[in-house]
Amino acid sequence: GSTQKKIMLIFLGGLALGTSSSPRQYFRNLRLIRKEWKNIDQRTFNHSIARLSEEKLLEEKILPNGSFKLILTKEGRRQAEILSILGSSIKFNKPKRWDKKWRIVVFDIPEKDRIFRNILRGHLRYLEFYKLQNSVFVSPYPFEKSILELVEVYSAGKYVRVIVATNIDNEKTIKNYFFRRKK
C-alpha cells in the first residue's frame, strides 16, 4: 500500500542521510524525510510495519536495552530503490513538442524472472506506453533513462532492449493513440 511505500522510501532516505556528502544535502534529505513521516497515520504505520516484516522487507532487531530498531533487508533495499526509480519516473514531464522519435522497449524475460517481467509491464502501462505486442511497447516520450535504471536494478540488461526509432510501419495508429485520444 501507499503507507508501506512511504515507509520503505523513508528508510531508503535514512540510508541517504548516512551517505550525504555535504551538510546542505544532509539537512535537505532530513526535511524531506520528516515531512513524509508526519503524513503517516500511527495505526496504519503499525499495520504497515508488521506487513513489511512479514514480507521480509524489514527486519526488527531487539537491542540490549529492550528497544528495537527496524532495518531494511537486502530485498527491502532493492524494492525501495525500485520505488525510488518509479517515483522519479512519475514526476517525469512530457515534453510540449514531440521530437519525432519513438522509444521502443523490447524484452524477452524468462519465466523464472516473471516477477520482474510483470513489474516492467506495469511501469510501461503506467507511463502510457502503447502495447505493440506482448513484449514490445512504444512511446513518443523520452523515458529511456527511467526504464534502463529499472532494468539495471533487476540486473536484467541481457533481456531488455530500448530502441529509439524515427518511423514505425503502423505509425498512424500509434500517433492516433498518443496525440488524438484526449480530444
Secondary structure, DSSP 8 states (H G I E B T S, - for coil): -HHHHHHHHHHHHHHHHHT-SSHHHHHHHHHHHHHHHHTS-HHHHHHHHHHHHHTTSEEEEE-TTS-EEEEE-HHHHHHHHHHHHHHHHHT----SS--S-EEEEEE---GGGHHHHHHHHHHHHHTT-EEEETTEEEESS--HHHHHHHHHHTT-TTTEEEEEES--TTHHHHHIIIIITT-
